Amino acid sequence: MRFAPQVKIPATYMRGGTSKGVFFKLDDLPAAAQQPGKIRDQILLRVIGSPDPYAKQIDGMGGASSSTSKTVILAKSTQPDHDVDYLFGQVSIDQPFVDWSGNCGNLTAAVGAFAISNGLVDASKIPENGICTVRIWQKNIEKTIIAHVPMTHGQVQETGDFELDGVTFPAAEVQIEFLDPADDGEEGGAMFPTGNVVDTLHVPDIGTFQATFINAGIPTIFLNAEEIGYTGTELQDAINGDAQALARFETIRAYGAKQMGLIQEIAEVEKRQHTPKIAFVSAPKSYVSSSGKQIQAEDTDLLVRALSMGKLHHAMMGTAAVAIGTAAAIPGTLVNLAAGGGEREAVRFGHPSGTLRVGAQAVQENGQWQVKKAVMSRSARVLMEGWVRVPAETLE
């Protein structure tokens, strides 16, 4: 039996924030994968090494976690006044499934740098030294994001002294602005899909909880840590090693998704692994982060732990950080109350790897809350560039 040689596809492996993924230019993909569909999904699954019943992604570029099982497709923007179109695919680790339902805020930090280095930003807009402002059209959620990318001698500056908890080494700071981050009334409704800042969520055979449902950055379900039996200081092993706890969170997430209007039937959540996120919050407490760093209660405004793709995240998803900042800015949400209540334009929250500051300004217009933008700092770096290879039958 003869086997066809593997297909080579130009690609770049990048870290963005506390995530990393494989980046492609749209026109570098095989013709059949330059539009949505089966072939595109098959290629991305094979690149990452999924589905893998061993959950290790040994035969691919994935790192066996939601933070490292990611793909990005970029192209010159088709939108007026934008530089680059950004499409994000969250690849399931153990299922043959690519979730296109949301954005990755962490990898957003790498989108601007990739776009500059790969000719997707007009050369006249790129300074020799200083900051290059890249206007990104996030195709998954149809929102504008602005990345402020440092430049030195005409090249993207990647090294620097900006430290980000959850990332081992310092790098150059990239400020990200998420414009109008709340949902505009499409899928799942407005910023608060139920019209309330706090709801009652009943989950059969599990319990009844207070919940804040919010569409900002990414659809997110916030719960109070104490109501579900946690303190808010938990690290990954405390939850990810408990199969019963993970199943409980997934059931709560499914009923929350239905109450948000994101699904009609509970079983549909199986095909919607990336959204909504589920997180729990508490008032500040002292704890030791996953790196051994002592986080004092006075270092934070509140504590947040969030799950992604069925596991507790090692730090915080960038899009969930937008949801946290937005919810914190609106009086009466569970996030706002955990931070002490009142009006605020920024919060510093504690997560398993340390702390993160995110800012958001909320205003009430015609009885509805509006958030014009959320801002946070991340960093990004090219890890490897060249080609990825996939077996030829992947394109069939």
C-alpha positions in Angstrom: 0.0 0.0 0.0 1.4 3.4 -1.0 1.0 6.4 1.3 1.0 10.0 0.0 3.5 12.4 1.5 2.4 14.9 4.1 1.1 18.4 3.2 3.2 21.4 4.3 1.3 24.5 5.5 3.0 27.7 6.5 2.3 28.5 10.1 3.6 30.3 13.2 3.5 29.0 16.8 2.9 31.9 19.1 2.3 32.7 22.8 -0.3 35.3 23.5 -1.0 36.2 27.1 -1.3 33.0 29.0 -2.3 30.9 25.9 -0.4 29.7 22.9 -1.7 28.5 19.5 -0.9 27.9 15.8 -1.4 30.9 13.6 -2.2 30.8 9.9 -2.6 33.3 7.1 -5.9 32.5 5.4 -4.4 32.4 1.9 -1.6 30.0 3.1 -4.2 27.4 3.9 -5.1 24.8 1.3 -7.8 26.1 -1.0 -10.4 23.7 0.5 -9.7 25.1 4.0 -10.0 28.8 3.0 -13.7 28.7 3.8 -15.5 27.2 6.8 -16.3 23.6 6.7 -15.3 20.0 7.2 -11.8 20.2 5.5 -10.8 23.3 7.6 -11.8 21.6 10.8 -10.1 18.4 9.9 -6.8 20.2 9.2 -6.9 22.2 12.5 -7.8 19.1 14.5 -4.8 17.2 12.9 -2.5 20.1 13.4 -3.3 20.3 17.1 -3.4 16.5 17.5 -7.1 15.9 18.2 -9.2 14.0 19.0 -6.9 12.2 21.4 -8.4 9.6 23.7 -5.2 9.8 25.8 -5.8 13.6 26.2 -2.1 14.4 25.6 -2.1 15.6 22.0 1.3 13.9 21.5 0.8 13.7 17.7 0.2 17.4 17.3 1.0 20.9 18.3 -1.4 21.1 21.2 -0.3 21.1 24.8 -3.2 19.0 26.3 -5.0 22.0 27.9 -7.6 24.5 26.8 -4.9 27.2 26.9 -2.7 25.4 24.4 -5.3 23.7 22.1 -5.9 26.8 19.9 -5.8 27.9 16.3 -6.0 31.4 14.7 -6.7 32.3 11.0 -5.8 35.8 9.9 -6.4 37.8 6.7 -6.3 41.4 5.6 -9.6 42.9 6.8 -12.6 43.1 4.7 -14.1 45.6 7.1 -13.7 49.4 6.7 -11.2 51.0 9.0 -9.7 47.7 10.2 -6.4 46.1 9.5 -6.9 42.4 10.0 -9.7 39.9 10.3 -9.1 37.5 13.2 -10.9 34.1 13.4 -10.3 31.9 16.4 -10.9 28.1 16.6 -10.8 26.4 20.0 -9.9 22.8 19.3 -11.4 20.1 21.6 -8.8 17.8 23.1 -10.7 14.5 23.1 -13.5 15.2 20.6 -13.4 15.7 16.8 -14.7 19.2 17.3 -13.6 22.8 16.7 -15.6 25.4 18.5 -16.0 28.7 16.6 -18.5 30.3 19.1 -16.2 32.8 20.8 -13.0 34.7 20.9 -9.6 34.1 22.7 -8.7 37.3 24.5 -5.2 36.0 25.4 -4.2 35.2 21.8 -5.5 38.6 20.7 -2.3 40.0 22.1 -0.4 38.1 19.4 -2.7 39.0 16.5 -1.4 42.5 16.1 2.2 41.3 16.1 1.6 38.6 13.6 -0.4 40.9 11.4 2.5 43.5 11.3 5.2 40.9 10.7 3.2 39.1 8.0 2.3 42.0 5.8 -1.4 42.3 6.9 -0.9 45.9 8.1 -0.3 48.7 5.6 3.4 49.7 5.8 2.5 53.4 6.1 0.8 52.7 9.4 3.9 51.0 11.0 6.3 53.4 12.8 10.0 52.7 12.9 10.0 53.1 16.6 7.1 53.6 19.0 3.6 52.0 19.1 1.8 50.5 16.1 -2.0 50.7 16.5 -3.6 47.6 14.9 -7.4 47.6 14.4 -8.6 44.0 14.6 -12.0 42.7 13.4 -12.8 39.7 15.6 -14.9 37.6 13.2 -16.3 35.1 15.8 -18.1 37.8 17.8 -18.1 40.6 15.2 -16.3 43.1 17.5 -13.5 45.6 17.2 -10.3 45.1 19.2 -7.4 47.5 19.2 -3.9 46.3 19.9 -1.0 48.7 20.7 2.1 46.9 19.6 5.6 48.2 20.5 8.0 48.7 17.6 11.8 49.0 17.6 13.9 49.6 14.5 10.9 48.7 12.3 10.4 45.3 13.9 7.8 44.1 16.5 9.4 44.3 19.9 8.8 41.1 21.8 11.3 41.3 24.6 10.8 43.6 27.6 10.3 43.8 31.4 6.5 43.4 31.5 5.6 40.6 33.9 2.3 38.7 33.5 1.3 36.2 36.2 0.9 32.8 34.5 3.8 33.5 32.1 7.3 32.4 33.2 9.4 35.1 31.5 8.9 38.9 31.1 8.2 40.3 27.7 7.1 43.5 25.9 3.8 44.9 27.1 0.9 45.0 24.6 -2.2 47.0 25.6 -5.5 45.6 24.3 -8.7 47.6 24.0 -11.9 45.6 23.6 -14.4 48.1 22.1 -18.1 47.7 22.9 -17.4 44.3 24.5 -21.0 43.5 25.4 -23.3 41.5 23.1 -25.3 43.9 20.9 -28.5 41.9 21.0 -27.7 39.0 18.7 -27.2 35.5 20.1 -28.2 35.2 23.7 -29.6 38.8 23.9 -28.0 41.9 25.4 -25.3 42.3 28.0 -27.6 40.8 30.6 -29.6 38.2 28.6 -32.2 37.8 31.3 -32.4 41.6 32.0 -31.2 41.1 35.5 -27.8 41.6 37.1 -28.4 38.7 39.4 -30.7 35.7 38.7 -31.7 32.5 40.4 -30.3 29.4 38.7 -31.9 26.1 39.5 -30.0 23.0 38.5 -31.9 19.7 39.1 -30.3 17.3 41.6 -27.5 19.8 42.3 -29.0 23.0 43.8 -30.2 26.5 43.4 -27.7 29.3 43.2 -27.4 33.0 42.7 -25.8 33.8 39.3 -24.8 36.7 37.1 -25.2 36.0 33.4 -23.3 38.4 31.2 -22.4 38.7 27.5 -19.2 40.7 27.6 -15.9 39.6 26.1 -17.4 36.1 26.2 -20.7 34.8 27.6 -20.0 34.0 31.2 -21.8 32.5 34.2 -20.6 33.9 37.5 -21.4 32.1 40.8 -20.5 32.8 44.4 -17.7 30.5 45.6 -19.2 29.8 49.0 -22.6 28.8 47.5 -21.0 26.0 45.6 -18.7 24.9 48.4 -15.4 26.7 47.5 -13.4 29.5 49.0 -12.1 31.2 45.8 -8.5 30.4 46.6 -8.5 27.0 44.8 -5.7 26.0 42.5 -6.1 23.6 39.5 -5.4 20.4 41.3 -8.2 21.0 43.8 -10.8 20.9 41.0 -9.3 19.3 38.0 -8.5 16.1 39.9 -12.1 15.8 41.0 -14.1 14.2 38.2 -17.3 14.6 40.2 -16.7 18.3 40.7 -16.0 18.8 37.0 -19.2 16.9 36.0 -21.1 19.1 38.4 -19.7 22.3 36.9 -20.5 21.1 33.4 -24.1 20.4 34.4 -24.4 23.9 36.0 -22.9 25.4 32.9 -25.4 23.6 30.7 -28.4 24.9 32.7 -26.9 28.4 32.8 -26.4 28.3 29.0 -30.1 27.4 28.6 -31.2 30.2 30.9 -29.0 32.6 28.9 -30.7 31.6 25.7 -27.5 30.2 24.2 -29.0 26.7 23.8 -32.5 25.4 23.6 -31.9 21.9 25.0 -29.4 20.8 27.7 -27.8 18.2 25.4 -26.7 21.0 23.0 -24.0 22.1 25.4 -21.9 19.2 24.2 -21.4 21.0 20.9 -20.7 24.3 22.7 -17.6 23.6 24.8 -16.0 27.0 24.5 -19.0 29.1 25.5 -20.4 30.1 27.9 -17.6 30.1 30.5 -18.4 29.4 34.1 -16.6 31.2 37.0 -16.9 31.6 40.7 -16.0 34.7 42.8 -15.3 35.6 46.4 -14.1 38.5 48.5 -10.3 38.9 48.8 -8.3 36.3 50.8 -4.7 35.5 51.1 -3.4 32.4 49.3 -0.3 30.9 47.6 -0.4 30.9 43.8 0.6 28.0 41.7 4.1 29.3 41.3 4.5 29.6 45.1 4.0 33.4 45.1 2.2 34.7 48.2 -0.9 36.7 47.3 -2.1 38.9 50.2 -5.8 39.7 50.6 -4.9 43.4 50.2 -3.3 42.7 46.8 -6.7 42.1 45.2 -10.2 43.5 45.0 -11.7 40.0 44.6 -10.8 36.4 43.7 -12.0 34.7 40.6 -11.6 31.1 39.4 -12.8 30.2 35.9 -13.2 26.9 33.9 -12.4 26.6 30.3 -13.2 23.5 28.2 -14.2 21.6 31.3 -11.2 22.3 33.4 -10.1 25.0 35.9 -7.9 27.5 34.0 -4.4 27.9 35.2 -4.7 31.7 35.1 -7.5 33.6 33.4 -8.9 33.6 29.9 -8.5 37.1 28.4 -12.2 37.2 27.3 -13.3 36.1 30.8 -11.1 39.0 32.2 -13.2 41.3 30.0 -16.4 39.8 31.5 -14.9 40.3 35.0 -14.0 43.9 34.4 -17.3 44.7 32.8 -19.4 42.9 35.6 -17.3 44.6 38.3 -18.1 48.0 36.9 -21.9 47.4 37.1 -23.3 47.8 40.7 -25.1 44.7 42.0 -23.6 41.9 40.0 -22.0 39.1 41.9 -18.6 40.2 40.7 -19.2 43.8 41.8 -20.5 42.7 45.2 -17.5 40.4 45.7 -15.3 43.4 45.0 -17.1 45.4 47.7 -19.9 46.9 45.6 -20.2 50.5 44.4 -18.9 52.1 41.3 -15.5 51.3 39.9 -13.6 51.6 36.7 -11.0 48.9 37.3 -10.4 45.8 39.4 -7.4 43.7 40.3 -8.5 40.1 40.8 -6.7 37.1 42.0 -6.5 33.9 39.9 -4.6 30.6 40.4 -1.4 32.0 38.9 -1.4 35.5 40.6 -3.3 38.7 39.8 -4.5 40.7 36.9 -5.8 44.2 36.5 -8.6 45.0 34.0 -10.4 48.3 33.4 -13.9 49.0 32.1 -16.2 52.0 32.2 -19.9 51.4 32.5 -22.7 53.9 31.9 -26.5 53.5 32.0 -28.4 54.7 28.9 -32.1 54.5 28.7 -32.2 52.1 31.6 -29.6 49.7 30.0 -26.0 49.3 31.0 -23.4 50.0 28.3 -19.7 49.5 28.4 -17.7 51.3 25.7 -14.5 49.4 26.2 -12.5 47.2 28.4 -8.7 47.5 28.7 -5.9 45.2 29.9 -2.2 44.5 29.2 -0.8 41.2 27.9 2.3 40.2 26.1 3.1 38.0 23.1 6.0 36.2 21.5 6.8 34.1 18.4 7.9 30.6 19.6 8.5 29.0 16.2 7.7 29.7 12.6 7.9 27.6 9.4 5.5 24.9 8.4 3.2 22.4 10.0 2.5 19.1 8.3 -0.6 17.0 8.0 -1.3 13.7 6.3 -2.7 14.1 2.8 -5.9 12.3 3.7 -6.7 15.1 6.1 -7.7 17.2 3.1 -10.2 14.6 1.8 
